[in-house]
Amino acid sequence: MTKRKRYSAEFKAKVALEAIREELTTAELAKKYGVHPTMISGWKR
């Protein structure tokens, strides 16, 4: 059984700020950073 990946507050903030800037789509950011698009949406909120 695998453990959940934990992301630091700094990483979440960096990805969320990039998402808010809207230079890349959520899907493109998800692929770039290796996280699920739904997680990025949650971090933006």
RASULNOR-V97306 format. One record per backbone hydrogen bond with DSSP energy under -0.5 kcal/mol. NH is the residue of the N-H (numbers start at 1). CO is the residue of the C=O. If there is no record, write none. Layout:
NH | CO
NH | CO
//
This chain:
12 | 8
13 | 9
14 | 10
15 | 11
16 | 12
17 | 13
18 | 14
19 | 15
20 | 16
21 | 17
22 | 18
23 | 18
29 | 25
30 | 26
31 | 27
32 | 28
33 | 29
34 | 30
35 | 30
39 | 36
40 | 36
41 | 37
42 | 38
43 | 39
44 | 40
45 | 41
//
